[in-house]
Amino acid sequence: MVEYELFYLVGETKEAELPRIKEVVAKIVTDEGGVFLAPETEEKRKLAYMVKKETRGIYIARRFTLPDHDEQDQETVEVHPMNKINRALMLSKDVLRFLILRADELPELKAIPRVEKPKTEGKNNRYERRGAMRAMPEAPVTKDEGNKAVSSEQIDQQLKTKLDI
């Protein structure tokens, strides 16, 4: 038996139909003699680029086993089961993208914890992110300036000397 990993993408608009889509994909693999293994990961993420008018999607990864090509009866098998699985997934309108790999040297299948940043709205937040609207630091207060009381006559006198009036 050979172990494979199936990694496929379903668009966010089909999230309500996700259980049905998972069943269809599972049926495609099991009809060709595949047996699914226990761990399954599912993650909703923003796509790097638009795929078939979708900007967000749900990634699903599952592992399964198929009989090795040598284990099958060569006379009864005309087309390898992996070719049939690839063709069925390519023709599926629900699966946007998929990838099937041999899982011999792949790490254990587990979910990666991710934290999505909340989307900011408006142009003003752009300036705040760049740091253009930071608060000005307060001027340091010296001991003499803080305790000294100045009368209005002294202020007038200082203005006359500075302005040469």
N, C-alpha and C positions, 0 to 999 in steps of 0.2 A: 504494500500500500504506500502511496506517495501522498504527502501532506501538502496542501496548497492553502494560500490565503487569498480570499476574494475581498477586494476593497472597492466599494461603489458609492456613487453620489446620486442623491435624489434632491430635486429642487424644493425650495421652501414652500412653493405654492401647492405642492403635493403632500404636504405634511399630514393632512387629514387622511390621506389614503396610504400612509406609511405601512400600517400592518398588512394591508392587502399586497403592497409591493414587495414586502419582505417574504410573504408566502409565495408569491410568483417566482421570485429569485430562488428561494429554497426549492421549489418544485422543479425548476430548470436543472438545478444541480443534482437533486435526488433521482430524477428521471434517468440520468446518465450513470447512476451507480454511486454517486457521491454520498458520503455520510458526514454530517456536520459535527464539529467538536464543540465543547461547552462554551468557552469564552466568546463573547460578542461585544464589540464596542460600537457606540453610536454617539456622534458629536455634531452639534449644529454650529456652523461657522460661516463667516463672510468669505466669499470666494475672492481669489486674487484678481480674477477678470470675469467678465460676464460670459456665461455659458448658456446658450439657448434662452436668452432674455431673463436669466436668473442671476441675482447678485448674492444670494445666500443659499446655503444648501445643507443637507444632512449627510454626513459621511458615515458609512457603516462598514465595519470590517468583521469578517467571519473566517474561520478556518474549517477546512473539510478535507476528507481523504478520498482518493480515487484508486481503483486497482491499477497497478503498474501495467504498462503496455505489454510486458512479457507474461503477466499473469492471465491476460485475457486470451481467449481462443482466437487465433489469427484469422481463421476461416469465417467466423461469424461476424467479426468486427470489420466493417469496411472503412469507417471514419472514426478517428480517435474521439473519445467522449469530450476531451478538452476543446476540440474544434467545434463540436456541437454546442457546448456551453458558451463559447465565445460568440458564435453566430447568433444564438438566441438572445444574449445580452446586448449585442450590437443592434438587433432589430427591436428591442424593447423601447417604447416611447417614454416609459417612466424612469429609466436609468439614464442619467445624463452622461456620466463617464464611469468606467470600471477598469480595474487592473487585477490580473490574476498572477500570483507569483508562487514559486515553490517555496515552502516554508522551512526548508532544511536548515538554513543558517540564519533565519530571522529571529529577532528577540521575541520574548513572550508577549502575547497579545493582551494589552491592558490599556485603559483609558488614560490620557494625559490630562492632568488638571490644568485648566486654562481660565483666565479671568479676562473678560472682555471689558474694555473701557467704555463708559457711557458716551454716546454721541452728543457733542456740543452743538448748539444751534446758534445761528446768527453770525454776523461778521465781527461783532464786538469781542466775542470770545477768542477769535483768532489773535487779536492784539494782546489779550491777557495771557494767552499761552506763550507768546513770544517775549513777554516781560515788559512791554512798552507802557503798561498802566500800573507800575508798581508804586506803592506809597513812598513818599519822600521821607528820609530819616529826619528825626527831630534834631535841631541844632543843640550841641552840648551847652549846658549852662554852667558858667563858672561861679565860684562862691561869691565873688564881688557883685556880679550882675543880679543874682537872685535876691540878695538882701538889701540892696540899695534902693531907696525911694527917691524919685526925681520929681521936682515940682515943674509946673508949666513955665515958670520964669527961667529956670535952668535950661529947659528945652529950647525956649526962644533964644536964649543967649548962645547956645551951641549951634542953632541954625544960622544965626547972624554971622558967627565966625566961619562956619563952613561955606556959606553962600556969599560971603563978603558983601553984605548989605549995609 
